């Protein structure tokens, strides 16, 4: 019988007590979240207050930050659920796929302000007498700034799953539930995590527009960082403006260290490769959480209790007893009736919407029509210029970060922080600078659009570079590929599906950024240039709903044209020629 020497040694005491300290910290975090939900519930269920005075005192910033973070958090959870459901449905239903992707491309390109009037009015009408109606309207508007690139990312990952992995799932008689949790979600994890960073940044962008706005003769002003920064910018108070931006940066840095870096390190285990990589992504926070006894035991036990009844029922189902060929179209035949029912419903709703639109558009004059067409051409050129400039630098930089772990440890955190800080937070500073130097928004609006587009491409390229299997990279070194061969035969084919997703979502980000890039008010000055974004902003402020509708229709037509001529063909190329196969 052996006895342990030095039972009170410092190392042994730390091993025993550290998990307990972590469990206490987790319990306090859970308790704080509980009371935060109670506070929000009291505020949201209270009487509606569409206009709340915004205090410029620094003491109000913590409360404003709390409100803004809660809105963005709820909007992100809704976005993630919708993105997974929408992307899964589009990837699994060939009859609906083309239509769903076209609709997704249109919606992600429509500026947030185009959604603003119907969403806010609908929520206020559905939930009258409570602040919840106004808050839900704002949350849904933030949702429209977050969801689209997540949906594109999950859809692209679903379509690029290697064929042999799908065949293995069929051979082992995986049910749809098992295939989703054990193949499709793990394969999509890296892309979802990296796109979540950009989605939350898009949520901050939408927050700046949604917490304080004018709609016709009605004003809306909610407590939050977006209202604080807008109010400081409108009054020209630079110290208060910088204080608000500083709080946003602090939140972004904390989110990066406590949320995104642990998630990136966790998702690295889902990398598709046959040889384990020597360089693994690490996170000190993730390592600490893994030492928590509470987090390691309680979620696993709860998940087991949920899984066991489901898998027992699935094991007895006919689906798990029959092996279907990978090209079997039985699922397609089963969905035919549902497809035609959905198509009929959409057709009826479309006819009704067209009739209402025609009645509304009759009030627009020919002069306004020509002005909108000229604005459409100008914004289209700016969007594509911003897209090309963004791709020119993000592709090489993203590949370097994704393939070089040493460089990634230095540059990646900085890039994540810069990407997570909303572009709209810098807009007031840049606009004040343009105003002081006497500049306009003609060319400057392209620079403003770059702030809202480049990160979509960069982070998708990083995700694509990180997902390139290590064994393929070793083969390229073994056969001594030249730099040109590595780019043309390994890197570009490997990142191609991610690059297309980034380009598509960046295009939508540019269209959304046009609202603030082409029209802004600073003090008593209005900065405006010709473009659809400026027309939508001006029409929203003046309550000209027909102008908003026509501008949105023009954006949709241009997006559909680009989708059919460019993006759909590139997606098909990514699914066939550049799909990773054994």
Residue pairs with C-beta under 8 A, 6 or more apart in sequence:
6 12
18 291
19 291
19 292
19 293
20 293
22 288
22 289
22 291
22 292
22 293
22 294
22 295
23 292
23 293
23 294
26 292
26 294
26 295
27 294
36 66
36 70
40 70
43 131
44 130
44 131
44 132
44 135
45 130
45 131
45 132
46 130
46 131
47 129
47 130
47 131
48 124
48 128
48 129
48 130
48 131
48 133
48 134
49 131
50 134
50 218
50 219
50 220
50 221
51 219
51 220
51 221
52 221
52 222
52 223
52 227
53 221
54 60
54 212
54 221
54 223
54 227
54 228
54 231
56 228
56 231
56 232
56 235
56 237
56 240
58 243
60 223
60 228
61 225
61 228
61 243
61 244
61 247
63 223
64 223
64 224
64 225
64 227
64 228
65 225
65 247
65 251
67 222
67 223
67 224
68 207
68 211
68 224
68 225
68 226
69 251
71 135
71 138
71 139
71 142
71 207
71 224
72 142
72 200
72 203
72 204
72 207
74 139
75 139
75 140
75 142
75 143
75 145
75 146
75 203
76 146
76 196
76 199
76 200
76 203
78 139
78 140
78 143
78 147
79 143
79 146
79 147
79 150
79 199
80 150
80 192
80 196
82 143
82 147
82 151
83 147
83 150
83 151
83 153
83 154
83 192
84 154
84 185
86 100
86 104
86 151
86 155
87 151
87 152
87 153
87 154
87 155
87 157
87 158
88 154
88 158
88 180
88 184
89 96
89 100
90 96
90 97
90 100
90 101
90 104
90 155
91 97
91 155
91 158
91 159
92 158
92 331
93 100
93 332
93 335
93 339
94 332
95 332
95 335
95 336
95 339
96 339
96 342
98 568
101 155
101 563
101 568
101 571
102 560
102 563
102 564
104 148
104 151
104 152
104 155
105 504
105 508
105 559
105 560
105 562
105 563
105 567
106 555
106 556
106 559
106 560
106 563
107 144
107 148
108 147
108 148
108 149
108 152
108 504
108 505
108 508
109 507
109 508
109 511
109 512
109 555
109 556
109 559
110 144
110 511
110 512
110 552
110 555
110 556
111 511
111 512
111 514
111 515
111 533
111 536
111 555
112 141
112 144
112 145
112 206
112 209
112 210
112 512
112 515
113 209
113 213
113 515
113 536
113 537
113 540
113 548
114 536
114 548
114 551
114 552
114 555
115 140
115 141
115 144
116 141
116 209
116 210
116 213
116 215
116 540
117 215
117 540
117 545
117 548
119 137
119 140
119 141
119 144
120 134
120 137
120 138
120 141
120 215
120 220
121 137
122 137
123 133
123 134
123 136
123 137
123 140
124 133
124 134
124 137
125 133
126 133
127 133
127 136
134 220
134 222
135 222
138 210
138 211
138 222
141 206
141 209
141 210
142 203
142 206
142 207
142 210
144 206
145 202
145 203
145 205
145 206
145 512
146 199
146 200
146 202
146 203
146 206
147 199
148 505
148 508
149 195
149 198
149 199
149 202
149 456
149 501
149 505
149 508
149 509
150 192
150 195
150 196
150 199
152 195
152 501
152 504
152 505
153 188
153 191
153 192
153 194
153 195
153 460
153 501
153 505
154 188
154 191
154 192
156 191
156 497
156 498
156 500
156 501
156 571
156 574
157 184
157 187
157 188
157 191
157 192
157 497
158 184
158 188
159 497
159 571
159 574
159 575
159 579
160 497
160 574
160 575
160 579
160 580
161 183
161 184
161 187
162 272
162 579
162 580
162 581
162 582
163 326
163 579
163 581
164 581
164 582
165 183
165 187
166 183
166 326
167 326
169 178
169 179
169 182
169 183
170 323
170 324
170 325
170 326
171 323
173 319
173 320
173 321
173 322
173 323
174 182
174 183
174 320
175 314
175 317
175 319
175 320
176 319
177 310
177 314
178 311
178 314
186 270
187 270
187 272
189 267
189 270
190 267
190 268
190 270
190 271
190 463
190 466
190 467
191 460
191 463
191 467
191 498
191 501
192 267
193 260
193 263
193 264
193 267
193 463
194 264
194 459
194 460
194 462
194 463
195 459
195 460
195 463
195 501
195 505
196 260
196 263
197 260
197 416
197 419
197 420
197 455
197 459
198 419
198 455
198 456
198 459
198 505
200 255
200 420
201 419
201 420
201 421
201 422
201 423
201 455
202 422
202 509
202 512
203 422
204 248
204 420
204 421
204 422
204 424
204 425
205 422
205 423
205 424
205 452
205 512
205 513
207 224
207 225
207 226
207 422
207 424
208 226
208 229
208 230
208 422
208 424
208 425
208 427
208 516
209 226
209 424
209 515
209 516
210 226
211 221
211 222
211 223
211 224
211 225
211 226
211 227
211 230
212 220
212 221
212 222
212 226
212 227
212 230
212 231
213 219
213 220
213 540
214 220
214 540
214 541
215 540
215 543
216 542
216 543
217 543
221 227
225 244
225 247
225 248
228 240
228 244
229 241
229 244
229 245
229 248
229 425
229 428
230 428
232 240
232 241
232 243
232 244
232 428
233 241
233 428
233 431
233 432
233 522
234 521
234 522
234 523
235 523
236 432
236 522
236 523
238 432
241 428
241 429
242 429
244 425
245 421
245 425
245 426
245 429
248 421
248 422
248 425
249 417
249 421
252 417
252 420
252 421
253 417
255 420
256 413
256 416
256 417
256 420
257 285
258 285
260 416
260 420
261 283
261 285
261 286
261 413
261 416
262 283
262 285
262 286
262 289
264 281
264 283
265 280
265 281
265 282
265 283
265 286
266 283
266 286
268 280
268 281
268 466
271 277
271 466
271 467
271 469
272 467
272 469
272 580
273 469
273 470
273 471
274 469
274 471
275 469
275 470
275 471
275 474
276 470
277 470
278 470
279 405
281 405
281 408
289 295
290 296
314 320
324 330
357 549
357 553
360 545
360 546
360 549
361 546
361 549
361 550
363 546
364 546
364 547
364 550
368 547
369 550
371 530
371 535
372 532
372 535
372 547
372 550
372 551
372 554
373 554
374 530
375 530
375 531
375 532
375 534
375 535
375 551
376 532
376 551
376 554
376 555
376 558
378 529
378 530
378 531
379 511
379 514
379 518
379 531
379 532
379 533
380 558
382 445
382 446
382 449
382 510
382 514
382 517
382 531
383 449
383 507
383 510
383 511
383 514
385 446
386 446
386 449
386 450
386 453
386 510
386 513
387 453
387 503
387 506
387 507
387 510
389 446
389 450
390 450
390 453
390 454
390 457
390 458
390 506
391 457
391 503
391 506
393 454
394 454
394 457
394 458
394 461
394 502
395 457
395 461
395 495
395 499
397 411
397 458
397 461
398 457
398 458
398 459
398 460
398 461
398 462
398 464
398 465
398 495
399 461
399 465
399 491
399 495
400 407
401 407
401 408
401 411
401 412
401 415
401 462
401 465
402 408
402 461
402 462
402 463
402 464
402 465
402 466
402 468
402 495
403 465
403 466
403 468
403 473
403 491
412 462
415 458
415 459
415 462
418 455
419 455
419 458
419 459
423 448
423 451
423 452
423 513
424 452
424 516
426 451
427 448
427 451
427 516
427 517
427 520
428 520
428 522
430 444
430 447
430 448
431 520
431 522
431 527
432 522
434 440
434 441
434 444
434 527
435 522
435 525
435 527
440 527
440 529
441 448
441 517
441 518
441 519
441 520
441 527
441 528
441 529
442 529
445 514
445 517
445 518
445 529
445 531
445 533
446 517
448 513
448 516
448 517
449 510
449 513
449 514
449 517
451 513
452 509
452 510
452 512
452 513
452 517
453 506
453 507
453 509
453 510
453 513
454 506
456 502
456 503
456 505
456 506
456 509
457 499
457 502
457 503
457 506
458 502
459 502
460 498
460 499
460 501
460 502
460 505
461 495
461 498
461 499
461 502
463 498
464 494
464 495
464 496
464 497
464 498
464 499
465 491
465 494
465 495
467 494
467 498
468 490
468 491
468 494
468 495
469 580
472 490
472 494
473 490
476 485
476 486
476 489
476 490
481 489
481 490
492 499
493 577
493 578
494 578
494 580
496 573
496 574
496 578
497 574
497 575
497 578
497 579
500 567
500 570
500 571
500 574
503 567
504 567
507 559
507 562
511 533
511 555
511 559
513 533
514 531
514 532
514 533
514 534
515 533
515 536
515 537
516 533
516 537
517 533
518 528
518 529
518 530
518 531
518 532
518 533
518 534
518 537
519 526
519 527
519 528
519 529
519 533
519 534
519 537
519 538
520 526
520 527
520 528
521 527
528 534
528 538
532 551
532 554
532 555
535 547
535 551
536 547
536 548
536 551
536 552
538 544
538 547
539 545
539 547
539 548
539 551
540 548
